[in-house]
Amino acid sequence: MSKGNTVSVPLAGKAKKRRNWKKYLPYYLLALPGIIYMICNNYLPMFGIIIAFKDLNFREGLFGSDWCGFENFEYLFASNDAFTITRNTILYNVAFMILTTVIAIAVAILINEIRSRVASRLYQSLILLPYLMSWVIVSYLAYAMLSAETGLINNGILEPLGLDPVSWYNSPQYWPFILIFVQLWKSVGYAMIIYYSSIVGISQDYYEAATLDGASKWQQIRCITLPLLKSTVITMFVLQIGRIFYSDFGLFYQIPMNSGTLYSVTRTIDVYVYNALMKNSDFGMSSAASVYQSIVGFVMILGANALIRKFSKENALF
């Protein structure tokens, strides 16, 4: 009797595993493209870390080239532009994080208050549409607005008002505001969808109880919606902190049309590395910059998560 039981247990376990495999097979297949994409774009390129410590010679190959230690990193930080590009990268990302979060939450709350499902979906689609556009298209839209000769702002707004036209692509003082506006216009839709999905997941019982107690809409938003969005906001914040040393290449390269007169306010680490690579073909320095960004991003994620864990353990990622 006992022998039969010992044989049946492994068989039952195998049968259960087969059932689970069949049950979750569609989910595995659904995740497969994302896994392949992550392996190809995140893990395979990690072999390029070696280039950061090599004096790359294409004739000798990657493994045959001489080791150069930290010379590529020294060259990166010895540049006169190191402070400017680091400052631009960090300050822009901080502004993007704060403004995108505030505006996306506000828009998500407003859309959630729309009772017509057709109107709600229409507004969601319209706000998300810029996110789906490539930076090349957005750059031409920006040029149509900012061109000194044919731009809509100069010819359609400033000229009728009797104001002098502005050479936008030669005026650095305007571009921090232009870049922030374009980034918000393009990215708020995606962040709004994330926060909107979190708001939709909040139980209506809270709002019904608050309504019975005589709470206004603003009081419901302040006391129910915003507190329950805290975990989502923290998660998004930690993920964005990890990329604070990265910049959207399309935004800072395509939108200003790589204008040299705007470098003081538009050149970030990614744009600087690209320009250096195109001019000098210095793959070692470019790889060193990428390693530097990755290490700092990793440390920033650990630090931000540790800080959050100290004050709110249940909202920490790990």
VMD Tcl script that draws the C-alpha trace (Angstrom):
set ca {
  {0.00 0.00 0.00}
  {2.76 2.38 0.99}
  {4.73 1.44 -2.11}
  {1.81 2.35 -4.32}
  {1.49 5.68 -2.55}
  {5.19 6.52 -3.04}
  {4.88 5.82 -6.76}
  {1.69 7.83 -7.23}
  {3.03 11.00 -5.58}
  {5.75 11.70 -8.20}
  {3.32 10.82 -10.98}
  {0.73 13.19 -9.57}
  {3.39 15.91 -9.27}
  {4.43 15.46 -12.90}
  {0.81 15.54 -14.05}
  {0.27 18.76 -12.10}
  {3.36 20.33 -13.68}
  {2.10 19.37 -17.15}
  {-1.29 20.93 -16.40}
  {0.36 24.10 -15.12}
  {2.58 24.24 -18.20}
  {-0.43 23.96 -20.51}
  {-2.34 26.49 -18.42}
  {0.39 29.13 -18.49}
  {1.72 28.40 -22.01}
  {-0.20 31.34 -23.58}
  {1.33 33.68 -20.99}
  {4.82 32.34 -21.68}
  {4.29 32.88 -25.41}
  {2.98 36.37 -24.71}
  {6.11 37.20 -22.71}
  {8.50 35.60 -25.24}
  {8.91 38.65 -27.57}
  {9.64 40.88 -24.58}
  {12.17 38.39 -23.20}
  {13.92 38.12 -26.58}
  {13.97 41.91 -26.90}
  {15.43 42.28 -23.40}
  {18.14 39.68 -24.07}
  {19.12 41.25 -27.40}
  {19.07 44.86 -26.22}
  {20.04 44.60 -22.54}
  {22.17 41.51 -21.99}
  {24.07 40.87 -25.23}
  {25.37 44.48 -25.42}
  {26.88 44.03 -21.94}
  {29.89 42.46 -23.67}
  {30.62 46.00 -24.85}
  {31.65 46.90 -21.30}
  {35.05 45.46 -22.19}
  {35.52 48.22 -24.78}
  {35.52 50.83 -21.98}
  {38.80 49.37 -20.70}
  {40.41 48.73 -24.09}
  {42.33 50.78 -26.62}
  {40.17 49.36 -29.38}
  {41.97 48.41 -32.57}
  {39.72 46.93 -35.24}
  {42.65 45.15 -36.87}
  {43.44 43.34 -33.61}
  {39.80 42.80 -32.67}
  {38.07 43.27 -29.33}
  {40.00 40.64 -27.39}
  {43.30 41.32 -29.15}
  {43.34 45.06 -28.41}
  {45.51 46.39 -25.59}
  {44.05 47.09 -22.16}
  {44.16 50.77 -21.23}
  {42.72 50.71 -17.71}
  {40.69 53.80 -16.86}
  {42.14 56.06 -19.55}
  {38.82 56.27 -21.38}
  {37.09 57.39 -18.19}
  {39.83 59.96 -17.53}
  {39.36 61.39 -21.01}
  {35.60 61.65 -20.43}
  {35.96 63.58 -17.17}
  {38.93 65.65 -18.33}
  {36.79 67.27 -21.02}
  {35.89 70.93 -20.50}
  {32.28 70.03 -21.25}
  {32.00 67.37 -18.53}
  {30.33 69.69 -16.01}
  {27.95 71.20 -18.57}
  {26.69 67.92 -20.01}
  {26.31 66.36 -16.55}
  {24.45 69.42 -15.25}
  {22.13 69.49 -18.26}
  {21.37 65.78 -18.02}
  {20.53 65.85 -14.31}
  {18.56 69.12 -14.21}
  {16.45 68.29 -17.25}
  {15.62 64.84 -15.88}
  {14.65 66.26 -12.48}
  {12.35 68.79 -14.17}
  {10.86 66.06 -16.38}
  {10.22 63.76 -13.41}
  {8.46 66.37 -11.30}
  {6.39 68.04 -14.02}
  {5.43 64.82 -15.82}
  {4.25 63.23 -12.56}
  {2.18 66.24 -11.50}
  {0.58 66.84 -14.90}
  {-0.02 63.14 -15.63}
  {-1.78 62.61 -12.29}
  {-3.90 65.74 -12.81}
  {-4.92 64.66 -16.32}
  {-5.64 61.09 -15.16}
  {-7.92 62.39 -12.39}
  {-9.75 64.69 -14.82}
  {-10.31 61.89 -17.33}
  {-11.51 59.61 -14.55}
  {-14.21 62.18 -13.72}
  {-15.61 62.04 -17.28}
  {-18.74 59.93 -17.21}
  {-19.01 59.36 -20.98}
  {-16.93 56.30 -21.91}
  {-16.66 57.44 -25.53}
  {-15.35 60.87 -24.54}
  {-12.99 59.34 -21.98}
  {-11.44 56.97 -24.52}
  {-11.23 59.75 -27.10}
  {-9.30 62.02 -24.72}
  {-7.01 59.16 -23.71}
  {-6.21 58.42 -27.36}
  {-5.58 62.07 -28.22}
  {-3.27 62.59 -25.23}
  {-1.38 59.34 -25.92}
  {-0.96 60.07 -29.65}
  {2.19 62.26 -29.30}
  {3.94 59.45 -27.41}
  {3.53 57.20 -30.46}
  {5.19 59.70 -32.81}
  {8.87 59.36 -33.65}
  {11.22 62.16 -32.69}
  {11.92 62.81 -36.38}
  {8.27 63.72 -36.96}
  {8.17 65.79 -33.77}
  {11.34 67.62 -34.81}
  {9.74 68.68 -38.11}
  {6.62 69.81 -36.26}
  {8.84 71.87 -33.96}
  {10.70 73.31 -36.97}
  {7.38 74.30 -38.56}
  {6.65 76.27 -35.40}
  {10.12 77.71 -34.73}
  {11.64 78.38 -38.15}
  {12.90 81.98 -38.31}
  {11.68 82.47 -41.90}
  {8.52 80.37 -42.20}
  {7.70 79.39 -38.62}
  {4.17 79.75 -37.31}
  {5.26 81.57 -34.15}
  {7.20 84.29 -35.98}
  {4.80 84.75 -38.91}
  {1.50 83.91 -37.26}
  {1.92 85.37 -33.77}
  {4.86 87.76 -33.34}
  {4.58 89.57 -36.68}
  {0.83 90.39 -36.40}
  {1.52 91.73 -32.89}
  {4.24 94.01 -34.24}
  {7.02 92.15 -32.44}
  {10.42 91.33 -33.89}
  {10.92 87.76 -35.13}
  {13.12 85.49 -33.05}
  {15.89 83.30 -34.41}
  {14.92 80.38 -32.21}
  {17.71 78.03 -33.30}
  {20.32 80.66 -32.39}
  {18.83 81.74 -29.04}
  {19.88 79.39 -26.21}
  {17.90 81.24 -23.51}
  {14.57 79.90 -24.81}
  {15.50 76.26 -25.20}
  {15.21 74.95 -21.64}
  {11.53 75.91 -21.77}
  {11.07 74.59 -25.32}
  {12.62 71.22 -24.49}
  {10.60 70.84 -21.29}
  {7.38 71.71 -23.14}
  {8.08 69.25 -25.98}
  {9.02 66.48 -23.55}
  {5.85 67.00 -21.53}
  {3.70 67.13 -24.66}
  {5.14 63.82 -25.81}
  {5.47 61.86 -22.56}
  {2.55 62.92 -20.38}
  {0.16 60.63 -22.27}
  {2.06 57.47 -21.39}
  {2.42 58.40 -17.72}
  {-1.24 59.40 -17.64}
  {-2.29 55.92 -18.80}
  {-0.32 54.33 -15.95}
  {-1.84 56.57 -13.29}
  {-5.30 56.32 -14.84}
  {-5.17 52.52 -14.66}
  {-4.24 52.80 -10.97}
  {-7.14 55.17 -10.32}
  {-9.58 52.86 -12.10}
  {-8.41 50.04 -9.82}
  {-9.43 51.92 -6.68}
  {-12.59 50.47 -5.13}
  {-15.67 52.63 -5.63}
  {-16.77 51.81 -2.09}
  {-14.37 54.46 -0.76}
  {-15.92 57.16 -2.93}
  {-19.48 56.08 -2.15}
  {-18.77 56.20 1.59}
  {-17.13 59.62 1.22}
  {-20.13 60.90 -0.76}
  {-22.50 59.74 1.97}
  {-20.36 61.62 4.50}
  {-20.75 64.78 2.42}
  {-17.20 64.93 1.03}
  {-16.68 67.13 -2.03}
  {-14.86 65.97 -5.17}
  {-11.70 67.78 -4.11}
  {-11.83 66.16 -0.67}
  {-12.27 62.73 -2.28}
  {-9.28 63.34 -4.54}
  {-7.13 64.65 -1.69}
  {-8.07 62.02 0.90}
  {-8.69 58.92 -1.27}
  {-7.22 59.12 -4.77}
  {-3.85 60.73 -4.05}
  {-2.96 58.57 -1.00}
  {-3.83 55.37 -2.89}
  {-1.65 56.48 -5.81}
  {1.40 56.75 -3.55}
  {2.78 53.28 -4.32}
  {2.49 53.85 -8.08}
  {4.16 57.26 -7.82}
  {7.02 55.82 -5.75}
  {7.57 52.96 -8.20}
  {7.68 55.35 -11.16}
  {9.97 57.68 -9.22}
  {12.49 54.94 -8.41}
  {12.54 53.73 -12.02}
  {13.08 57.27 -13.30}
  {15.82 57.92 -10.74}
  {17.70 54.97 -12.24}
  {17.81 56.79 -15.58}
  {18.65 60.24 -14.28}
  {22.04 60.11 -16.04}
  {20.40 59.13 -19.33}
  {18.67 61.51 -21.70}
  {16.26 61.07 -24.56}
  {18.60 61.31 -27.53}
  {15.82 62.24 -29.95}
  {14.69 65.16 -27.79}
  {18.13 66.72 -27.34}
  {19.51 65.95 -30.81}
  {16.58 66.03 -33.24}
  {14.51 68.89 -31.80}
  {17.38 71.48 -31.69}
  {18.58 70.18 -35.09}
  {22.02 69.66 -33.48}
  {22.60 73.42 -33.61}
  {26.07 74.29 -32.33}
  {24.92 77.60 -30.83}
  {22.55 75.71 -28.53}
  {25.10 73.23 -27.14}
  {25.32 75.01 -23.79}
  {21.68 74.14 -22.99}
  {20.93 71.15 -25.22}
  {24.00 68.92 -25.03}
  {23.61 66.02 -22.61}
  {25.80 62.99 -21.97}
  {24.18 60.93 -24.72}
  {24.42 63.70 -27.32}
  {28.02 64.45 -26.35}
  {29.00 60.80 -26.70}
  {27.29 60.54 -30.09}
  {29.02 63.66 -31.41}
  {32.38 62.45 -30.09}
  {31.83 59.07 -31.71}
  {30.94 60.61 -35.07}
  {33.88 63.03 -35.03}
  {36.64 60.96 -33.41}
  {35.36 57.36 -33.78}
  {36.39 56.88 -30.15}
  {34.45 53.75 -29.21}
  {36.34 53.37 -25.93}
  {35.24 56.76 -24.61}
  {31.66 56.15 -25.75}
  {31.57 52.80 -23.98}
  {33.10 54.36 -20.86}
  {30.29 56.92 -20.79}
  {27.69 54.16 -21.05}
  {29.31 52.20 -18.21}
  {29.43 55.37 -16.13}
  {25.71 55.98 -16.75}
  {24.80 52.39 -15.89}
  {26.79 52.30 -12.64}
  {25.46 55.66 -11.45}
  {21.91 54.64 -12.38}
  {22.25 51.38 -10.45}
  {23.58 53.19 -7.39}
  {20.80 55.78 -7.61}
  {18.13 53.06 -7.69}
  {19.63 51.37 -4.63}
  {19.90 54.69 -2.81}
  {16.36 55.82 -3.67}
  {14.90 52.46 -2.70}
  {16.83 52.45 0.60}
  {15.54 55.95 1.38}
  {11.96 54.94 0.60}
  {12.34 51.74 2.61}
  {13.46 53.79 5.61}
  {10.27 55.89 5.66}
  {7.73 53.56 4.03}
  {8.82 49.93 3.96}
  {5.66 48.65 2.26}
  {6.19 50.95 -0.74}
  {9.83 49.98 -1.39}
  {10.58 47.89 -4.47}
  {12.83 45.48 -2.55}
}
mol new
graphics top color blue
foreach p $ca { graphics top sphere $p radius 0.5 }
foreach p [lrange $ca 0 end-1] q [lrange $ca 1 end] { graphics top cylinder $p $q radius 0.2 }
display resetview
